[in-house]
Amino acid sequence: MALSQLSSLLKKESEAVPVDAPREKIPAASKQAVDFLSLIGTKELKFCTFEDSLVAVSEIGQPIGTFSISVKAVCYSPGGWEVDLEDCFLINANSKGTIDGIPCTISITGYVTKRLETLEQHTKESMRFRDHPIETRTHVMKRQDQLFVRKTIVERDQEIQVDCFSYKWTKLPGLISESANLLLLRLMARRQSVPQNATFLAFDNEHHICTSNYTAFGFQKQRVGKEEVDVFVIERAVHSVTDVPLAWQFYFLSDGHLSRRVQVGSPAIMVILKMPILIDTDEPDPRPTFDKVTLEWDEDPELYSLFLDKKEELQASHATYVRRHPELTALLADFLQLLLLRKPEDVVTFAAEFFAPFSSQRPPGRSFQSSDRPSPFRSQM
């Protein structure tokens, strides 16, 4: 969905959200998590803008769906207008597959800042029970000092349940939404480390605020096509207040490409079938600098020889031009002869009046009429 269309839709729905009091008993992120997010550099994130494409396979290795992630840098405006634009990242994730013969799709579209703060997120989960489709749509919108959540359950194109609530934004430092999580994982994978003792905030399945944490499992071997490569493994756990904890294990190549994803307890896994082209992050070598050296060209035999050759070339060229234009010699001879006869005090003005009649743009007039006046050419020089 285009940015303007999505923003317009979310704006309309946000106006319908009642301004409820922020939910109480919101857990707090740890200082380590908040500090980690505040120190993320823009230069690091620019190497995380690429696409991943994986295949979902069953326990017996049968393909049952697809999974894709894309991250790209965009400009975001809360109201969809081309004003107050903010640089951010557009994150799209799509999962399509079949579970026990039932088609299921999940899509996530989010706008995330350079500090991994979520500006907007649109999540849609759908399941088709024969001719009985059910969708769960969730919109998360940051507006001023509030984070609004609108969750809608749609059955046969009819809204059968709508939940609206909000959180105070000042109580949510360290919040990592599902879209921000995909970018954060790439960053950790490229660093090949996770922050120690860091507790982040997250959304549970009901989009209530809970805690989450990341654990590094180190390096493992994974076969991709005909190659065996080293992958860095990170586990993310989300600790819901009302439900059992959920955990996912992510396997990453050295440049942050996702090679495998496993949800703990699920029979299906996501894997890549062939090696992607790894991103090269080598910086170009700095331009060399050289100390300035005084050039003594007249003492250098080679340079002095070049000087003489160029001098002779120019002299020959000038002589040829004069031979081809004999009127030049006559014109200069006439000027010098008249100059010596008149002997004016102001030579520049005299020269201007001598050559003025040759100009096609000057009207005819008396020659040398201002020879004895102050020269306007002198005053302008």
VOFIVO-605222 format. One record per residue (C-alpha): residue number from 1; y, z, x. Coordinates in nm, 4 decimals, always signed. Example, Ala and Ser with C-alpha at 12.3 -4.5 7.8 and 13.67 -1.06 7.14 Angstrom:
2
PT   resi         yy         zz         xx
PT      1    -0.4500    +0.7800    +1.2300
PT      2    -0.1060    +0.7140    +1.3670
REM end
This chain:
381
PT   resi         yy         zz         xx
PT      1    +0.0000    +0.0000    +0.0000
PT      2    +0.3446    -0.0869    +0.1315
PT      3    +0.5720    +0.1939    +0.2455
PT      4    +0.8365    +0.1284    -0.0214
PT      5    +0.5765    +0.1086    -0.2990
PT      6    +0.3970    +0.4251    -0.1909
PT      7    +0.7223    +0.6172    -0.1451
PT      8    +0.8462    +0.5042    -0.4868
PT      9    +0.5216    +0.6126    -0.6517
PT     10    +0.5176    +0.9480    -0.4793
PT     11    +0.8837    +1.0042    -0.5572
PT     12    +0.8188    +0.9566    -0.9302
PT     13    +0.5241    +1.1897    -0.9213
PT     14    +0.7074    +1.4505    -0.7132
PT     15    +0.9784    +1.4660    -0.9800
PT     16    +0.7087    +1.5604    -1.2308
PT     17    +0.5782    +1.8441    -1.0123
PT     18    +0.7057    +2.1791    -1.1383
PT     19    +0.8788    +2.3860    -0.8744
PT     20    +0.6259    +2.6674    -0.8733
PT     21    +0.6559    +2.9659    -0.6477
PT     22    +0.4823    +2.9031    -0.3184
PT     23    +0.1253    +3.0267    -0.3097
PT     24    +0.0768    +3.3711    -0.1615
PT     25    -0.1622    +3.4904    +0.1077
PT     26    -0.1167    +3.1843    +0.3254
PT     27    -0.2905    +3.2407    +0.6596
PT     28    -0.0946    +3.1927    +0.9795
PT     29    -0.1679    +2.9579    +1.2672
PT     30    -0.1992    +3.1133    +1.6111
PT     31    +0.0787    +3.0941    +1.8689
PT     32    -0.1496    +2.8842    +2.0913
PT     33    -0.1825    +2.6207    +1.8181
PT     34    +0.1893    +2.6076    +1.7417
PT     35    +0.2795    +2.5860    +2.1115
PT     36    +0.0212    +2.3130    +2.1655
PT     37    +0.1745    +2.0962    +1.8926
PT     38    +0.5313    +2.1540    +2.0152
PT     39    +0.4459    +2.0244    +2.3640
PT     40    +0.2896    +1.6931    +2.2562
PT     41    +0.4661    +1.4038    +2.4280
PT     42    +0.5571    +1.0745    +2.2658
PT     43    +0.4237    +0.8861    +2.5685
PT     44    +0.0758    +1.0296    +2.5075
PT     45    +0.0719    +0.9324    +2.1424
PT     46    +0.1603    +0.5680    +2.2042
PT     47    -0.1826    +0.5231    +2.3686
PT     48    -0.3481    +0.6491    +2.0471
PT     49    -0.2339    +0.3580    +1.8300
PT     50    -0.5424    +0.1419    +1.7839
PT     51    -0.8234    +0.0769    +1.5358
PT     52    -1.1766    +0.2136    +1.5181
PT     53    -1.4579    +0.0544    +1.3215
PT     54    -1.7906    +0.2320    +1.2724
PT     55    -2.1028    +0.1862    +1.0604
PT     56    -2.2598    +0.4578    +0.8459
PT     57    -2.6357    +0.4849    +0.8921
PT     58    -2.8981    +0.6940    +0.7145
PT     59    -3.1555    +0.9258    +0.8709
PT     60    -3.3914    +0.6311    +0.9180
PT     61    -3.1229    +0.4160    +1.0813
PT     62    -3.0497    +0.2007    +0.7768
PT     63    -2.6843    +0.0856    +0.7382
PT     64    -2.5402    +0.2374    +0.4218
PT     65    -2.1628    +0.1914    +0.4642
PT     66    -1.8604    +0.1529    +0.6889
PT     67    -1.5926    +0.3802    +0.8322
PT     68    -1.2601    +0.2680    +0.9814
PT     69    -0.9486    +0.4340    +1.1220
PT     70    -0.6175    +0.2787    +1.2214
PT     71    -0.3049    +0.4338    +1.3695
PT     72    +0.0232    +0.2510    +1.4226
PT     73    +0.3854    +0.3438    +1.4832
PT     74    +0.6193    +0.2826    +1.1870
PT     75    +0.9509    +0.3965    +1.0411
PT     76    +0.9436    +0.6230    +0.7371
PT     77    +1.2065    +0.6925    +0.4710
PT     78    +1.1434    +0.9627    +0.2090
PT     79    +1.2940    +0.7728    -0.0818
PT     80    +1.1821    +0.4265    +0.0212
PT     81    +1.5403    +0.3287    +0.1112
PT     82    +1.6298    +0.1770    +0.4456
PT     83    +1.8354    +0.4843    +0.5371
PT     84    +1.7509    +0.8049    +0.7215
PT     85    +1.4553    +0.6317    +0.8815
PT     86    +1.2292    +0.8498    +1.0905
PT     87    +0.9887    +0.7315    +1.3579
PT     88    +0.6365    +0.8362    +1.2697
PT     89    +0.2750    +0.7203    +1.2655
PT     90    +0.0984    +0.5541    +0.9750
PT     91    -0.2668    +0.6600    +0.9654
PT     92    -0.5251    +0.4883    +0.7468
PT     93    -0.8876    +0.5928    +0.7134
PT     94    -1.1420    +0.4304    +0.4836
PT     95    -1.5041    +0.5170    +0.4178
PT     96    -1.7313    +0.3097    +0.1974
PT     97    -2.0979    +0.3755    +0.1412
PT     98    -2.3837    +0.4623    -0.0892
PT     99    -2.5235    +0.8115    -0.1377
PT    100    -2.8491    +0.8325    -0.3345
PT    101    -2.7734    +0.4909    -0.4779
PT    102    -2.4230    +0.5898    -0.5924
PT    103    -2.1303    +0.3899    -0.4464
PT    104    -1.8706    +0.6212    -0.2917
PT    105    -1.5341    +0.5458    -0.1314
PT    106    -1.2785    +0.7683    +0.0383
PT    107    -0.9382    +0.6503    +0.1551
PT    108    -0.6619    +0.8420    +0.3315
PT    109    -0.3093    +0.7152    +0.3971
PT    110    -0.0722    +0.9470    +0.5771
PT    111    +0.2650    +0.9473    +0.7504
PT    112    +0.2707    +1.1884    +1.0424
PT    113    +0.5573    +1.2798    +1.2767
PT    114    +0.5424    +1.2933    +1.6549
PT    115    +0.4781    +1.6672    +1.6210
PT    116    +0.1864    +1.5917    +1.3859
PT    117    +0.3733    +1.7227    +1.0813
PT    118    +0.2628    +1.5504    +0.7610
PT    119    +0.5428    +1.3833    +0.5663
PT    120    +0.3233    +1.2259    +0.2991
PT    121    -0.0470    +1.1845    +0.2443
PT    122    -0.2376    +0.9974    -0.0243
PT    123    -0.6089    +1.0670    -0.0633
PT    124    -0.8430    +0.8959    -0.3073
PT    125    -1.2127    +0.9777    -0.3542
PT    126    -1.4198    +0.7809    -0.6027
PT    127    -1.7811    +0.7782    -0.7189
PT    128    -1.9337    +0.5308    -0.9616
PT    129    -2.2131    +0.6694    -1.1765
PT    130    -2.3242    +0.3374    -1.3261
PT    131    -2.0408    +0.2594    -1.5702
PT    132    -1.8874    +0.6040    -1.5393
PT    133    -1.6378    +0.6015    -1.2481
PT    134    -1.4674    +0.9239    -1.1411
PT    135    -1.1710    +0.9401    -0.9043
PT    136    -0.9941    +1.2301    -0.7422
PT    137    -0.6416    +1.1477    -0.6280
PT    138    -0.4366    +1.3867    -0.4191
PT    139    -0.0765    +1.3404    -0.3140
PT    140    +0.0858    +1.5630    -0.0546
PT    141    +0.4634    +1.5274    -0.0201
PT    142    +0.7140    +1.7092    +0.1987
PT    143    +1.0526    +1.7361    +0.0277
PT    144    +1.3196    +1.9456    +0.1950
PT    145    +1.1727    +2.2968    +0.2396
PT    146    +0.8707    +2.2481    +0.0127
PT    147    +0.5290    +2.0865    +0.0468
PT    148    +0.4156    +1.9610    -0.2930
PT    149    +0.0526    +1.8952    -0.3811
PT    150    -0.0550    +1.7022    -0.6891
PT    151    -0.4270    +1.6675    -0.7527
PT    152    -0.5492    +1.4455    -1.0350
PT    153    -0.9017    +1.3815    -1.1614
PT    154    -0.9355    +1.0448    -1.3348
PT    155    -1.2316    +0.9509    -1.5519
PT    156    -1.2504    +0.6037    -1.7077
PT    157    -0.8815    +0.5489    -1.6208
PT    158    -0.7843    +0.8669    -1.8068
PT    159    -0.6343    +1.1717    -1.6365
PT    160    -0.8556    +1.4587    -1.7424
PT    161    -0.7170    +1.7251    -1.5090
PT    162    -0.3921    +1.7615    -1.3144
PT    163    -0.3142    +2.0482    -1.0766
PT    164    +0.0316    +2.0857    -0.9223
PT    165    +0.1400    +2.3477    -0.6744
PT    166    +0.3648    +2.3858    -0.3729
PT    167    +0.3987    +2.5708    -0.0446
PT    168    +0.7033    +2.6860    +0.1448
PT    169    +0.7339    +2.4587    +0.4491
PT    170    +0.8543    +2.7412    +0.6732
PT    171    +0.5190    +2.9164    +0.6276
PT    172    +0.3166    +2.6147    +0.7449
PT    173    +0.3698    +2.5752    +1.1210
PT    174    +0.0477    +2.4514    +1.2760
PT    175    -0.0701    +2.2707    +0.9614
PT    176    -0.2985    +1.9753    +1.0416
PT    177    -0.3752    +1.7531    +0.7447
PT    178    -0.6692    +1.5129    +0.7348
PT    179    -0.4538    +1.2234    +0.8548
PT    180    -0.2900    +1.4304    +1.1303
PT    181    -0.6352    +1.5507    +1.2352
PT    182    -0.7436    +1.1949    +1.3220
PT    183    -0.4472    +1.1540    +1.5557
PT    184    -0.4876    +1.5016    +1.7054
PT    185    -0.8542    +1.4344    +1.7824
PT    186    -0.7637    +1.1172    +1.9729
PT    187    -0.5081    +1.3094    +2.1750
PT    188    -0.7590    +1.5822    +2.2625
PT    189    -1.0199    +1.3213    +2.3508
PT    190    -0.7844    +1.1458    +2.5910
PT    191    -0.7005    +1.4797    +2.7537
PT    192    -1.0708    +1.5730    +2.7426
PT    193    -0.9784    +1.9274    +2.6494
PT    194    -0.8884    +2.1394    +2.3466
PT    195    -0.6496    +2.4372    +2.3301
PT    196    -0.8278    +2.7659    +2.3870
PT    197    -0.8225    +3.0327    +2.1140
PT    198    -0.6070    +2.8087    +1.8927
PT    199    -0.6248    +2.8522    +1.5172
PT    200    -0.4640    +2.5762    +1.3123
PT    201    -0.3962    +2.5516    +0.9409
PT    202    -0.5714    +2.2912    +0.7267
PT    203    -0.6460    +2.1904    +0.3678
PT    204    -0.9819    +2.2783    +0.2166
PT    205    -1.1531    +2.0621    -0.0466
PT    206    -0.9188    +2.1970    -0.3155
PT    207    -0.6154    +2.1441    -0.0908
PT    208    -0.5580    +2.5143    -0.0535
PT    209    -0.4339    +2.6318    +0.2862
PT    210    -0.7018    +2.7680    +0.5163
PT    211    -0.7679    +2.7914    +0.8902
PT    212    -0.9401    +2.5481    +1.1239
PT    213    -1.0295    +2.5385    +1.4889
PT    214    -1.1522    +2.2913    +1.7500
PT    215    -1.4294    +2.3437    +2.0031
PT    216    -1.5093    +2.1265    +2.3034
PT    217    -1.8828    +2.0626    +2.3542
PT    218    -1.8328    +1.8818    +2.6847
PT    219    -1.9844    +1.5472    +2.7811
PT    220    -2.2999    +1.3861    +2.6507
PT    221    -2.4739    +1.0527    +2.6927
PT    222    -2.4691    +0.8006    +2.4089
PT    223    -2.6213    +0.4547    +2.3909
PT    224    -2.3818    +0.1910    +2.2617
PT    225    -2.5505    -0.1460    +2.2336
PT    226    -2.7249    -0.1936    +2.5686
PT    227    -2.5014    +0.0511    +2.7545
PT    228    -2.5316    +0.4234    +2.8055
PT    229    -2.1878    +0.5824    +2.8247
PT    230    -2.0383    +0.9282    +2.8649
PT    231    -1.8737    +1.0645    +2.5514
PT    232    -1.6615    +1.3740    +2.5017
PT    233    -1.7666    +1.5851    +2.2012
PT    234    -1.5254    +1.7874    +1.9855
PT    235    -1.6219    +1.9922    +1.6817
PT    236    -1.3723    +2.0679    +1.4064
PT    237    -1.4477    +2.3531    +1.1666
PT    238    -1.2533    +2.4180    +0.8457
PT    239    -1.2895    +2.7707    +0.7057
PT    240    -1.2298    +2.7565    +0.3328
PT    241    -1.1312    +3.0769    +0.1560
PT    242    -1.3451    +3.0074    -0.1513
PT    243    -1.6259    +2.7871    -0.0171
PT    244    -1.8617    +2.7615    +0.2778
PT    245    -1.7142    +2.6400    +0.6094
PT    246    -1.7333    +2.2707    +0.6874
PT    247    -1.7802    +2.1256    +1.0351
PT    248    -1.7670    +1.7789    +1.1869
PT    249    -1.8617    +1.6648    +1.5358
PT    250    -1.6674    +1.3766    +1.6889
PT    251    -1.7835    +1.1798    +1.9931
PT    252    -1.5154    +0.9963    +2.1897
PT    253    -1.5034    +0.7404    +2.4683
PT    254    -1.2724    +0.8023    +2.7636
PT    255    -0.9718    +0.6277    +2.6045
PT    256    -0.9992    +0.8017    +2.2645
PT    257    -1.2080    +0.5465    +2.0732
PT    258    -1.4417    +0.7179    +1.8287
PT    259    -1.8064    +0.6357    +1.9037
PT    260    -1.9880    +0.8705    +1.6657
PT    261    -1.9074    +1.1121    +1.3836
PT    262    -2.1446    +1.3659    +1.2325
PT    263    -2.0773    +1.5993    +0.9426
PT    264    -2.2909    +1.9052    +0.9957
PT    265    -2.5505    +1.9190    +0.7151
PT    266    -2.5074    +1.5561    +0.6094
PT    267    -2.7936    +1.3071    +0.6581
PT    268    -2.5557    +1.0164    +0.7288
PT    269    -2.3770    +0.9573    +1.0597
PT    270    -2.1088    +0.7127    +1.1712
PT    271    -2.1650    +0.5128    +1.4920
PT    272    -2.0177    +0.2136    +1.6709
PT    273    -2.2449    -0.0828    +1.7310
PT    274    -2.0714    -0.2330    +2.0343
PT    275    -1.8359    -0.1188    +2.3053
PT    276    -1.4670    -0.1700    +2.2284
PT    277    -1.2215    -0.2911    +2.4893
PT    278    -1.1026    +0.0278    +2.6555
PT    279    -0.7280    +0.0873    +2.6751
PT    280    -0.5853    +0.0654    +3.0252
PT    281    -0.3214    +0.3325    +3.0841
PT    282    -0.2506    +0.2604    +3.4501
PT    283    +0.1192    +0.2691    +3.5192
PT    284    +0.2649    -0.0313    +3.7043
PT    285    +0.3451    +0.0282    +4.0684
PT    286    +0.7104    +0.1172    +4.1235
PT    287    +0.9307    -0.1594    +4.2554
PT    288    +0.9567    -0.1298    +4.6357
PT    289    +1.2934    -0.0466    +4.7865
PT    290    +1.4193    -0.1709    +5.1194
PT    291    +1.6977    -0.0331    +5.3356
PT    292    +2.0015    -0.2552    +5.3716
PT    293    +2.0122    -0.4250    +5.7121
PT    294    +2.3298    -0.5744    +5.8593
PT    295    +2.2817    -0.9470    +5.8999
PT    296    +2.4133    -1.0899    +6.2314
PT    297    +2.3616    -1.4498    +6.1355
PT    298    +2.5594    -1.5982    +6.4238
PT    299    +2.3312    -1.4228    +6.6719
PT    300    +2.0137    -1.5395    +6.5037
PT    301    +1.9142    -1.8849    +6.6388
PT    302    +1.7387    -1.9882    +6.3183
PT    303    +2.0225    -1.8825    +6.0856
PT    304    +2.2868    -2.0316    +6.3149
PT    305    +2.0974    -2.3605    +6.3189
PT    306    +2.0862    -2.3567    +5.9362
PT    307    +2.4608    -2.2907    +5.9330
PT    308    +2.5311    -2.5916    +6.1575
PT    309    +2.3064    -2.8150    +5.9477
PT    310    +2.4832    -2.7106    +5.6282
PT    311    +2.8242    -2.7580    +5.7918
PT    312    +2.7395    -3.1121    +5.8993
PT    313    +2.6000    -3.1870    +5.5535
PT    314    +2.9221    -3.0729    +5.3828
PT    315    +3.1428    -3.2653    +5.6288
PT    316    +2.9455    -3.5842    +5.5720
PT    317    +2.9635    -3.5320    +5.1952
PT    318    +3.3414    -3.4802    +5.2049
PT    319    +3.3956    -3.7836    +5.4272
PT    320    +3.1894    -4.0005    +5.1933
PT    321    +3.3946    -3.8851    +4.8929
PT    322    +3.7247    -3.9673    +5.0678
PT    323    +3.5999    -4.3162    +5.1641
PT    324    +3.4974    -4.3848    +4.8042
PT    325    +3.8413    -4.2768    +4.6743
PT    326    +4.1144    -4.4358    +4.8952
PT    327    +4.3757    -4.3436    +4.6314
PT    328    +4.3280    -3.9795    +4.7358
PT    329    +4.4675    -4.0524    +5.0849
PT    330    +4.7628    -4.2469    +4.9440
PT    331    +4.8424    -3.9749    +4.6880
PT    332    +4.8405    -3.6960    +4.9445
PT    333    +5.0444    -3.9060    +5.1899
PT    334    +5.3114    -3.9672    +4.9243
PT    335    +5.3263    -3.5970    +4.8408
PT    336    +5.3603    -3.4865    +5.2034
PT    337    +5.6209    -3.7519    +5.2751
PT    338    +5.8368    -3.6479    +4.9763
PT    339    +5.7838    -3.2819    +5.0563
PT    340    +5.9142    -3.3284    +5.4111
PT    341    +6.2087    -3.5328    +5.2875
PT    342    +6.3169    -3.2817    +5.0205
PT    343    +6.2176    -2.9660    +5.2103
PT    344    +6.2255    -2.7471    +4.8930
PT    345    +6.2364    -2.3702    +4.9181
PT    346    +5.9713    -2.3358    +4.6513
PT    347    +5.6794    -2.5532    +4.7571
PT    348    +5.4528    -2.4494    +4.4685
PT    349    +5.7012    -2.5500    +4.1988
PT    350    +5.7757    -2.8736    +4.3819
PT    351    +5.4015    -2.9548    +4.3952
PT    352    +5.3639    -2.8792    +4.0236
PT    353    +5.6530    -3.1097    +3.9356
PT    354    +5.5200    -3.3810    +4.1667
PT    355    +5.1752    -3.3916    +4.0059
PT    356    +5.2877    -3.3184    +3.6478
PT    357    +5.3462    -3.6872    +3.5551
PT    358    +4.9768    -3.7556    +3.6243
PT    359    +4.8800    -3.5252    +3.3338
PT    360    +4.8098    -3.7052    +3.0070
PT    361    +4.8928    -3.3903    +2.8068
PT    362    +5.2469    -3.3408    +2.9423
PT    363    +5.5343    -3.5224    +2.7660
PT    364    +5.7511    -3.7443    +2.9880
PT    365    +6.0534    -3.5764    +3.1420
PT    366    +6.2740    -3.5586    +3.4478
PT    367    +6.0867    -3.4941    +3.7709
PT    368    +6.1795    -3.2137    +4.0119
PT    369    +6.4336    -3.0696    +3.7640
PT    370    +6.3478    -2.7107    +3.8501
PT    371    +6.3021    -2.7382    +4.2229
PT    372    +6.5792    -2.4926    +4.2914
PT    373    +6.4821    -2.2426    +4.0166
PT    374    +6.2513    -1.9427    +4.0601
PT    375    +5.8962    -2.0577    +4.0365
PT    376    +5.7039    -1.9632    +3.7209
PT    377    +5.3888    -2.0246    +3.9182
PT    378    +5.4938    -1.7643    +4.1708
PT    379    +5.5555    -1.5075    +3.9007
PT    380    +5.2088    -1.5590    +3.7536
PT    381    +5.0230    -1.5365    +4.0777
REM end
